[in-house]
Amino acid sequence: MQRVIEVSLAAQRLRLYEQGHIVMEVLVSTAHKGAGEGRGSEQTPRGWHTIRAKIGAGAPLNTVFKGRRPTGEIYAPQLREANPGRDWILSRILWLSGLEPGKNRLGKVDTMRRYIYIHGTPDEETLGTPASHGCIRMRNEDVIELFDRVPVGTHILIGEEWSKA
């Protein structure tokens, strides 16, 4: 089955297409510093990407990840209070890799080496507005649904506007 994910930075939404039809559309949060591909920019990279790895299959809802490994913690407000300023990566990780050499792959613009993910967040109130450190944040239930629907190798287009209205 042909699947493609598209992220609109302007709309702060993600769409999953199957066979050319939208089968999932959800709010996301991309980088608060806007779009950009440079290492250390804390911006969301644009262009064509692929899912390099899927991390967290079968993990409980709100599992906390650090360095792509579960920490053994389950997110709760008390954990946030004890760890102010922590960038929470929860439930599932879809690790992206750029497909466009010189734009989002290799050198100082390499999406994979920048550790850009689609992942769950506890900050659901920020969904629909740019607020991340470069990654694409989603509701935990939504990222689990997306994770379960797409295989490694699925292509993702990240752009300012929708390309397939």
C-alpha positions, 0 to 999 in steps of 0.5 A: 500500500502506498503511504505518504506523510505530509506536514504543513508548517503553516497549518501545524498539521500532519496528514497520512495519505494511503493510496492518495486519500487522507486517512489521518489528519492531526494537529502537531507542533513544529519548531518554535524557531521556524523552518531550517535545516542547519545543525544546531538551529533548533528548526524543523527541516523541510523537504522529503524525508523517510522514516529511518527507524521506529522506536518504542513498539509496544511501550506503554502510553507516556513512556519517557525516552532519552537518547532513543531509549526508554528511561523506565519512567512513565510521564506524569505531572509530578515528573515534570515538576521534578524536571523543569525544562526537560524536552519530553519525548514520549510514547513512540519515536519515528526517526527521520532521515533526509532524502535530499543531499545538500538540503536535508541529508549529509554534512551540516544539514543532515536530519538524521544526525540532528536527531529529528523525530516525530514523537509524543508530547505531554504539551498538548496545549501547544499543538497547533502552534510552533513550540518544539526544538526542531522535532514534530510533536504529536498527541501521544495517542496520535503518534501511537496510531501513526506508528502502527500504520506506517512502516520504516521507509515511509516518505514524509514531505515537510513544507510550508504549505500542503502540496496535495490539497 
